[in-house]
Amino acid sequence: MKLLVKTVLIILFISSNLNLFSQNLYNYSLFNHNPEIYNPSSIVSDDLASFFLTSRLQWAGFEGFPKYNALGAAYSISPKMALGFSLFNSTHGVINNLKAKVSYAYKINFSKNHFMKMGLSLGVVNDNLFFSQLEYVDLTDNAILPDNYNKISVTSAFGISYQLKGFEAQLILPQLYEYNEINLYGIGVFSYSFRANQVLSIKPSVLVRNTEINKIQADAVLNMQWRKKIWIQMGARSNGSIIFGIGNQTIGYAYESPTNNISGVSVGTHEILLKFRIKPTKYCPAYL
């Protein structure tokens, strides 16, 4: 009888969590310093090329805590167009998710410091399980596995960014089409950047997201940058977490305090970002 109960519980866990895992939007704390992690339109920039590598350990210390890893690259075909590639791998307990995408973005200039960018990404996604960590049930039996288990599906995302001087508004649909469904779960970002004096820049921002799991969740972050070299950020998330980050143009680190309901078993969330940029020169064909 106990074996039967454990078997049923494992089947229910796998079925529900594979679906919920695919519908969740990962909460990156360093989004302001690496917007292309969500928004494909952000690959259009002043850089000729850029590369990023990021890793996030969410609720570290908690058994089976989620781990998110991603890398990406972008190249400017011209000052108005760019192509990009990104690879995401995430694990949540026994569930593994792998996603690969290519992106295209276009920039429309209205006047100096007034423009709009649009981007679209298309790729594939695959969910899988770590069989070695499962017991009591024969998971090779297709009759008990979810439909999207170990299948390659098409995924796409759309993003738009509008900027007028220091103000920027972004609308992102990071799972526009996934697992044969149109998902309108979205992210909105609003920020304003200004110079406090000759050496200090300040950028407050608000990020709002909605998913089937978290109907509405918001982040409020204050970023301060000294001489365009060193930055610190402080913020809060609507779930009660406090966010702190520090870094420069190449490396960044963020810590997120655990929420009250898991503070006794988690040491918090850690996120690190590496980013490299290649600036264009007058000899670059794309910028002639």
C-alpha positions in Angstrom: 0.0 0.0 0.0 2.8 2.4 0.9 4.5 1.7 -2.4 1.3 2.5 -4.3 0.9 5.8 -2.5 4.5 6.8 -3.2 4.1 5.9 -6.9 0.9 8.0 -7.2 2.6 11.0 -5.5 5.6 10.8 -7.8 3.4 10.7 -10.9 1.4 13.7 -9.7 4.6 15.6 -8.9 6.1 15.1 -12.3 2.9 15.8 -14.2 2.2 19.1 -12.4 5.7 20.4 -12.0 6.7 19.9 -15.7 3.7 22.0 -16.7 4.3 24.7 -14.0 8.0 24.8 -14.6 7.4 25.6 -18.3 5.0 28.4 -17.4 7.2 30.1 -14.8 9.3 33.2 -15.6 12.7 33.1 -14.0 13.3 36.0 -11.6 16.7 37.3 -12.6 17.9 40.0 -10.2 20.5 41.4 -12.6 18.0 42.0 -15.5 18.9 45.7 -15.7 22.5 44.8 -16.5 21.6 42.1 -18.9 18.2 42.8 -20.4 18.6 40.4 -23.3 18.0 37.6 -20.8 14.3 38.4 -21.2 14.0 40.9 -24.0 15.2 39.9 -27.6 15.0 43.6 -28.7 17.9 44.4 -26.3 20.5 42.8 -28.6 20.5 46.0 -30.6 22.9 48.2 -28.8 25.9 50.5 -29.2 28.2 47.4 -29.1 29.5 45.7 -32.2 29.3 42.4 -30.4 28.5 41.2 -26.8 28.7 37.9 -24.9 27.2 37.0 -21.5 27.3 34.1 -19.1 25.0 34.0 -16.0 24.2 31.5 -13.3 21.5 31.8 -10.6 21.1 29.5 -7.5 17.6 30.1 -6.2 16.9 29.3 -2.5 20.3 27.8 -2.1 20.4 25.2 0.8 16.9 24.0 0.1 16.8 20.4 -1.1 16.3 20.4 -4.9 16.6 24.2 -5.2 16.3 25.6 -8.7 19.5 26.3 -10.7 19.5 28.5 -13.8 22.4 28.9 -16.2 22.4 30.8 -19.5 24.8 32.1 -22.1 24.3 34.2 -25.1 25.9 36.3 -27.9 24.8 39.1 -30.1 26.3 40.7 -33.2 25.3 44.0 -34.8 24.7 43.7 -38.6 24.3 47.5 -38.6 23.5 50.2 -36.1 19.8 49.3 -36.6 19.9 45.5 -36.8 21.4 42.7 -34.7 21.4 38.9 -34.5 21.7 36.9 -31.4 21.9 33.4 -29.9 21.1 32.2 -26.4 21.2 28.9 -24.6 19.3 28.2 -21.3 19.6 25.3 -18.9 17.6 25.0 -15.7 17.0 22.3 -13.1 14.3 22.1 -10.5 14.6 19.0 -8.4 14.5 16.1 -10.8 13.2 18.3 -13.7 15.7 19.6 -16.4 14.8 22.2 -19.0 16.9 23.1 -22.0 16.2 25.9 -24.4 18.1 27.3 -27.4 17.0 30.4 -29.4 18.1 32.7 -32.2 17.0 36.3 -32.1 16.6 39.2 -34.5 16.1 42.8 -33.5 15.5 46.1 -35.3 15.9 49.7 -34.1 13.8 52.6 -35.3 15.3 56.1 -34.6 12.9 59.0 -34.2 15.4 61.6 -33.2 18.5 61.9 -30.9 17.9 59.8 -27.7 14.4 58.9 -29.0 14.0 55.4 -30.5 12.1 52.1 -30.4 13.5 48.6 -30.6 11.6 45.4 -31.5 12.9 41.9 -31.3 11.7 38.3 -32.0 13.4 35.0 -31.0 12.7 31.5 -32.2 14.1 28.2 -30.9 13.4 24.8 -29.4 12.8 23.7 -25.8 13.1 20.3 -24.2 12.0 19.0 -20.7 13.6 15.9 -19.3 14.0 14.0 -16.0 16.9 12.8 -13.9 16.0 9.1 -13.7 18.8 8.3 -11.3 17.1 10.5 -8.6 13.7 8.8 -8.9 12.5 5.7 -7.1 9.5 3.4 -6.8 8.1 3.9 -10.3 9.0 2.8 -13.7 9.3 6.1 -15.6 10.0 4.4 -18.9 6.3 3.7 -19.1 5.0 6.4 -21.4 1.5 6.0 -20.0 2.3 7.8 -16.8 4.5 10.7 -18.2 3.2 14.1 -19.3 2.8 14.8 -23.0 5.6 17.3 -23.1 8.2 15.0 -21.4 11.4 14.5 -23.4 9.9 16.1 -26.5 11.4 18.9 -28.5 8.9 21.8 -28.9 9.1 25.2 -30.7 9.5 28.2 -28.5 9.4 31.9 -29.3 9.6 35.3 -27.5 8.8 38.9 -28.5 10.0 42.1 -26.9 9.7 45.8 -27.6 11.5 48.8 -26.0 10.7 52.5 -26.2 13.2 55.1 -25.0 12.9 58.8 -24.8 16.1 60.4 -23.3 16.4 58.8 -19.8 12.9 57.1 -19.8 12.5 53.6 -21.0 9.5 51.3 -21.2 9.7 47.6 -22.2 7.0 45.0 -22.9 8.2 41.4 -23.2 6.4 38.1 -23.9 9.1 35.6 -23.1 7.0 32.6 -23.8 4.9 33.8 -26.6 4.6 30.4 -28.1 5.7 27.3 -26.3 4.5 23.6 -26.0 2.0 24.2 -28.8 0.3 27.0 -26.9 0.2 30.8 -27.2 1.2 32.2 -23.7 0.5 35.9 -23.0 2.3 35.8 -19.7 4.3 39.0 -19.8 6.9 41.3 -18.3 6.7 45.1 -18.2 9.8 47.2 -17.2 9.8 50.9 -16.6 12.9 52.9 -15.7 14.4 56.4 -15.7 18.1 57.2 -15.8 19.6 60.5 -14.8 22.8 62.0 -13.6 22.9 63.2 -10.0 26.3 64.9 -10.6 29.3 64.6 -12.9 30.3 61.2 -11.5 27.1 59.5 -10.2 24.2 58.2 -12.3 21.0 56.9 -10.8 18.4 54.6 -12.4 15.3 53.6 -10.5 13.3 50.8 -12.2 10.1 48.8 -11.7 9.6 45.3 -13.2 6.1 43.7 -13.2 5.5 40.1 -14.3 2.5 37.8 -14.4 2.3 34.0 -14.9 -0.2 31.3 -14.3 1.8 30.5 -11.1 2.4 34.1 -9.8 -0.5 36.2 -11.0 1.3 39.5 -10.3 4.8 40.0 -9.0 6.8 43.2 -8.9 10.4 44.2 -8.4 11.5 47.8 -7.4 15.3 48.4 -7.9 17.5 51.5 -7.4 20.7 51.3 -9.4 23.6 53.7 -8.8 26.7 53.9 -11.0 29.9 55.7 -10.3 31.9 57.1 -13.3 30.2 54.5 -15.6 32.5 51.9 -14.0 31.2 50.6 -10.7 27.5 50.1 -9.8 25.5 49.0 -6.8 21.8 48.1 -6.7 19.3 47.8 -3.9 15.7 46.6 -4.3 12.7 44.6 -3.1 10.4 42.0 -4.5 6.7 41.8 -3.8 7.2 38.3 -2.3 9.2 39.9 0.6 12.7 39.4 -0.7 15.4 42.0 -0.5 17.8 42.4 -3.4 21.4 43.7 -3.3 23.9 43.7 -6.1 27.3 45.1 -7.0 29.5 45.0 -10.1 31.2 46.7 -13.0 31.0 46.6 -16.8 32.3 43.0 -16.9 31.1 41.2 -13.7 28.1 41.5 -11.4 26.8 39.7 -8.4 23.4 39.8 -6.7 22.1 38.4 -3.5 18.4 37.9 -2.7 17.2 37.2 0.8 14.9 34.2 1.3 11.3 34.8 1.9 9.9 34.2 5.4 8.3 30.8 4.6 11.7 29.3 3.6 14.2 31.4 5.6 14.8 28.5 8.0 16.1 26.2 5.3 17.5 28.5 2.7 20.6 30.8 2.7 19.2 33.0 0.0 19.5 33.3 -3.8 22.9 34.0 -5.5 23.3 35.3 -9.0 26.4 36.1 -11.0 26.8 37.7 -14.4 29.8 37.9 -16.8 29.5 40.2 -19.7 31.9 41.2 -22.4 31.5 43.9 -25.1 33.3 44.7 -28.3 32.9 48.4 -29.3 32.7 49.3 -33.0 35.4 51.2 -34.7 35.5 53.3 -37.9 36.9 50.2 -39.6 33.9 48.0 -38.9 32.0 47.4 -42.2 28.7 47.3 -40.3 29.2 50.9 -39.1 30.5 52.5 -42.3 
